[in-house]
Amino acid sequence: MATGVDRGGDPARSLALLWGDQRRSKQRSRSDLSVEKIVLTAIDLADADGLGVLSMRQVAQTLGVGVMSLYTYVPGKAELIDVMLDTVYGETAKPDDIEGGWRPKLELVARENWALRLRHPWMLQIPSGRPSLGPNALAKYEFELRAVEGIGLSDLEMDSVVSLVSDHAEGAARRAVDALRLERGSGMTDEQWWLVYGPLLSSVVDVERYPTAAKVGTAAGSAHGTAYPAEHAFDFGLERLLDGIEALVEHRAMGSGPA
């Protein structure tokens, strides 16, 4: 499976799809096509097989139309991916109604980003350096920023905090998806793998040479039943990130300058 997809589309055409005249997406031809129907079909296909094998022809075949019919609505695969990405961004919950201050709101932001990528692993195949600039992406960013609005951080710090938490969720989701892919490819769960390889490792490794690694590795493996517990890693890392952000907020409350 491909690990990365170069979007490489025409920004003007993508923005026209994302922000342009919405009447076009609502038009119906005799084949009952629409931008929305094409995008939702493509998302279903990508959820099942990833972006590497997604093609305009595959989408057309699934919809039962000729491939050229799609180009009336979507210029190409790159622009289609841009709209797919913005569409799934609309699935995330908004933290405005969460009580208890910024910390539970920011935790929700992280958990929503984590869950979104587990539902749509193909998102992890898209380079994250250039975000989608569609309406759902901007609405998502707006709500995420509100989680830390008015708590004493500068605008740049607010942006950095949201990015830090989102990046942690994305990285943890990537590891979780990789683990699931390994499980499917090997036919062996992490727990089964550990039960086989744990004793084998103990039989060949000199514990006296690596005492700390042996002690800690055995404790972690026994506790989690796996070499990498994805959900625990996400939860533990998130708590430590929130602790660090809390220290920054308290630092600002004392009237201190940049840390």
N, C-alpha and C positions, 0 to 999 in steps of 0.2 A: 504494500500500500504506500502511496506517495506520502511523504512527510511534510511537504510544503507545496503551496499553490501560489504562483505568481499571478496576482489579479490583473495587473497590466492593462486595464481597460482605459477607455477614454473618460477622463473625469467629467467633462462637460456632458457626455451622454448619460453617465451614471447619475449626476446631479439632476439632469432633466427627468430621469425616471423617478428619482427619490423625491424631488420637490416640484416637479413640473405640473402641467395641467392634469388634474386628477380625472378629468372626463375621459381621457384616453384609456385609463385602466378600467373604466366602467363600460366602455363600448363592447358590444357583443357582435361577433361575426356569426356566420351560419354554423361555424364549428363551436360556438359558445366559448371562445377563448377570452382570456383577460390576463393582464399582468399578474394579478393576484393568484389566479388559478395556476399559471405557469410557475410562479415562485413557490407556491405551497407544494406543488408536485415535485419540484427540484429539491426542496427541503426534505421531503419524505425519502427521495432517492439517495440524497447525501447522508441522511441519518442511517440508512441501511448499508451503504457501500462506500461512503467517503467521497471527497471531491475529486480524487484522482481519476475515477472512472466516470464521473458525471459529464455528460455532453448534451448539447442541444438536441442531437438526434435521439438520445435516450429519453429525454423529456418529451419530445414529440411522439415517440413510439408509445410511451406510457399514456399520453393523452389521446392517442389514436388519430393524430393529424400529421400532415406533412411537415418536415422540418422547416421549410421556408415560411410556413404560417407563423412560426414563433417570432421570426424577425420583424413581423409587423408590430410586435409589442415590445420585444427585447432585442437590442442591437447585437448582443453576443454573450458568450459565457461569462466573460469578466464582469460585464455590467449586471448580469443575472446574479452572480455571487454577491456583488455589492448590495443588491436589493434583498437577497436571502439573509445576509448578515444583519441588515437593518431590521428586517421583519422579526427575526428571533430576538433581537434586542428588546422588542416590545413585550416580551414575555415576562420580564423581570418585575418583581413586586417593588412598590415604592415605599420608602421608609418614613413618610411623613406622619403616619398614624401610630408609629411605635412610641411607647412611653419609656421614660427612664433616662433621657439624655442622649448624648451623642454616641455612647459606646454600643448600646444595643442596636442603634440605627446603622452604625458602621459595620457591626457584625452581620446584620441583615444584608448589607451591600455585598460583603464577602461571600456569604452563603448563597446568595442569588447568582453571583458570577460563577461560583463553583458548580451549582446545580445546572445552570444553563449550558455549560460546556460538557457536562456529563450527559445531558439530553441530546446535545448536538456536537459530538466529538469532532466533526469536520471543521468546526470553528478553529480548532487547534492547528489545522493545516494552513491557515491563512496568516501570513506575516502580520504581526500586531503593531508594527511601527507606524503605519499610516491608517488611522481609524476610519471607519465608515462615517460619513458626514450627513447621514440621513436624519429625518425627524425623530425616529425612535432612538437613535444613538444619542442625539443631543438631549432628548427628554430624559433618557437614562442618566446621562452625565449631570444634568440639572438636579435631579432628585438625589443623586449620590453626593453632590456637593452640599446640598441642604443638610445632610447628616452631620456635617461639621461646620455649618454656618453659625456665626455668632459665638464661637467658643474661644475666641482670642487668637486665632491663627491668621496669618496674612493670606492674601489670595494665592500666592505661590505655594504656601504651605498647605492650603486646602487642596489644591490640585495634586500636590505631591503625596499627601496622605491618601487620597482616593486612589491614585495610581498605584501606590504601594500595596494597598489592600487588594485591589483588583489583580495586580500582578501575582500576588501570593496565591489567590484563588486559581488563576490560570495555570500557574506552575504546578500546583497540587493536583489540579484536574488532569493535566498532561500526564503526570506520573500514574494517576489512577487509571486513565485510559490505556496507557502503555501496559500496565499490569494486567488489565482485562484482556488486552490483545495477546499477551503472552499466554495467559490461561487458555484462551480459545485455540491458539496455535499449537500448544503443547498437549492439550487435553488434560492438564493437571492444574488444580487450584494451588494458590500460594501455600496453603496449609499442607496439602499433599506433598508439594515440592520440599517444604521445610522438613517434613517427617522423613523424607528419603535422604536429603542432602545434609541435614543436621548431623545425624550419627556418622555419616561418611566423612564429613569434615572433622569431627572430633577424633576419628580414627587416624587421620593423617597429619593433623596439626599439633605441633609441640606447644602445649598450653603454657609451659614455663617460659617460653620465648615471647609469647603474646598474652600475658596474664590479664591485662585490662580488657583487651579486645575479646578474649574468651569469656570473661566474666560478664561483661556488659552485653555482648552478642547473644550469649546463652539466655540471659535474663529477658532481653527484648524478644528473642525468638519464641521463648516459652510463653511470654505474656501475650504476644500478638498472633502467634501461629503463622507468622510470615516474616520474610526478610524486610519487607516494606509495607507497613500498614498505612494505606493512603489516607483513610479518613482520620486516623489518629494524627498523622503528620499535618494534615490540614488544620485540625482543631488546635493542636499544640502550637503550631506556628502562628495561627490567628490570635490566640490568647497572648502570645509574647509580643506580637505586633501591636495589639491594642494596649498592652502594658506600656510599651515604649511611646505610643502616641499620647497616652494619659500623662506620662512624665513630661512630654513636650507641652501639653496643655497647661499643666501645673506650673511649668517653668515660665510660660507666658503670663499666667495669672499673677505671678510674683513681680511682674513688670520687667522681666529680663529680656534682653535682646535675643537675636538668633543664637541657637544652641551651638 
